[in-house]
Amino acid sequence: MSALLIVALGGALGGVLRYSTGFWVQQPWATLSVNLAGSFLIGLGALHLASGESPLLRLFLITGILGGFTTFSAFSLDSLTLLQLGQWSRAALYIFGNILGGLLFCALGMWVYKML
């Protein structure tokens, strides 16, 4: 099975899991719950699958399911990796760039929409 298909299948499953969370938890707490759960699960998965024995399983679980569930988990892992490597300035730029940049670009998208 191709890597793209494996990621697509995992992403579909992750998207369904994310959507389903809204049935049990109200917004905005559903998003917070998904982000925290995804961050926890990517922490487990990143170490468990670090040996590289099963790259397709890693693609399915981490890139696919958790990517479809929440991209915040990938942001958390990338941020922590930079911090663990002692790359403090890159980590700060990455963290603040994602958070502040995300807010600014969301506002920009809304502004552009209103201008159309």
C-alpha positions as CSV (number, residue, x, y, z in Angstrom):
1,M,0.0,0.0,0.0
2,S,1.4,3.4,-0.9
3,A,2.4,5.9,1.8
4,L,-0.1,8.4,0.5
5,L,-3.0,6.0,0.8
6,I,-1.9,5.0,4.3
7,V,-1.7,8.7,5.4
8,A,-5.1,9.4,3.7
9,L,-6.8,6.5,5.5
10,G,-5.3,7.5,8.9
11,G,-6.3,11.2,8.2
12,A,-9.9,10.2,7.5
13,L,-10.0,8.2,10.7
14,G,-8.5,11.1,12.7
15,G,-10.9,13.6,11.2
16,V,-13.9,11.4,12.2
17,L,-12.5,11.1,15.7
18,R,-12.0,14.9,15.9
19,Y,-15.6,15.5,14.7
20,S,-16.9,12.9,17.1
21,T,-15.3,14.6,20.1
22,G,-17.9,17.4,19.6
23,F,-20.7,15.0,20.5
24,W,-19.2,14.5,24.0
25,V,-17.6,17.9,24.7
26,Q,-18.9,21.4,23.9
27,Q,-16.8,24.0,22.1
28,P,-14.3,25.4,22.7
29,W,-13.4,22.7,25.1
30,A,-13.7,20.0,22.4
31,T,-10.8,21.7,20.6
32,L,-8.8,21.9,23.8
33,S,-9.5,18.3,24.6
34,V,-8.4,17.2,21.1
35,N,-5.2,19.3,21.2
36,L,-4.2,17.9,24.7
37,A,-5.1,14.3,23.8
38,G,-3.3,14.6,20.5
39,S,-0.2,16.0,22.1
40,F,-0.2,13.2,24.7
41,L,-0.7,10.5,22.0
42,I,2.0,11.9,19.7
43,G,4.4,11.9,22.7
44,L,3.7,8.3,23.3
45,G,3.8,7.4,19.6
46,A,7.0,9.4,18.8
47,L,9.0,7.5,21.3
48,H,7.4,4.1,20.7
49,L,7.9,4.3,17.0
50,A,11.3,6.1,17.1
51,S,13.2,2.9,16.3
52,G,12.0,3.2,12.7
53,E,11.0,-0.4,12.5
54,S,7.7,0.4,11.0
55,P,7.7,3.6,9.0
56,L,4.3,2.8,7.5
57,L,2.8,2.4,10.9
58,R,4.3,5.7,12.0
59,L,2.8,7.3,8.8
60,F,-0.6,5.8,9.6
61,L,-0.7,6.7,13.3
62,I,1.2,9.9,13.6
63,T,0.9,11.6,10.3
64,G,-2.4,10.1,9.4
65,I,-4.6,9.6,12.5
66,L,-3.1,12.3,14.7
67,G,-2.6,14.7,11.7
68,G,-6.3,14.3,11.0
69,F,-7.2,14.5,14.7
70,T,-5.1,17.6,15.4
71,T,-2.1,19.3,13.9
72,F,-1.5,20.8,17.3
73,S,0.1,17.5,18.3
74,A,2.7,17.9,15.5
75,F,3.3,21.5,16.6
76,S,3.9,20.3,20.2
77,L,6.3,17.6,19.1
78,D,8.3,20.0,16.9
79,S,8.4,22.6,19.6
80,L,9.6,20.1,22.2
81,T,12.2,18.7,19.9
82,L,13.7,22.1,19.3
83,L,13.7,22.7,23.1
84,Q,15.4,19.4,23.8
85,L,18.0,20.1,21.2
86,G,18.8,23.4,23.1
87,Q,17.7,25.5,20.1
88,W,16.0,28.1,22.3
89,S,15.7,30.9,19.8
90,R,14.5,28.7,17.0
91,A,11.9,27.1,19.4
92,A,10.7,30.6,20.6
93,L,10.4,31.8,17.0
94,Y,8.6,28.6,16.0
95,I,6.2,28.7,19.0
96,F,5.4,32.3,18.8
97,G,5.3,32.2,15.0
98,N,2.7,29.5,15.1
99,I,0.5,31.0,17.8
100,L,0.7,34.7,16.9
101,G,1.0,34.0,13.2
102,G,-1.9,31.7,13.3
103,L,-4.1,34.3,15.0
104,L,-2.9,37.1,12.7
105,F,-3.4,35.0,9.6
106,C,-6.9,33.9,10.8
107,A,-7.8,37.6,11.3
108,L,-6.3,38.4,7.9
109,G,-8.4,35.7,6.2
110,M,-11.5,37.1,7.9
111,W,-10.6,40.6,6.8
112,V,-10.0,39.5,3.2
113,Y,-13.3,37.7,3.2
114,K,-15.1,40.8,4.3
115,M,-13.4,42.9,1.6
116,L,-14.6,40.6,-1.2
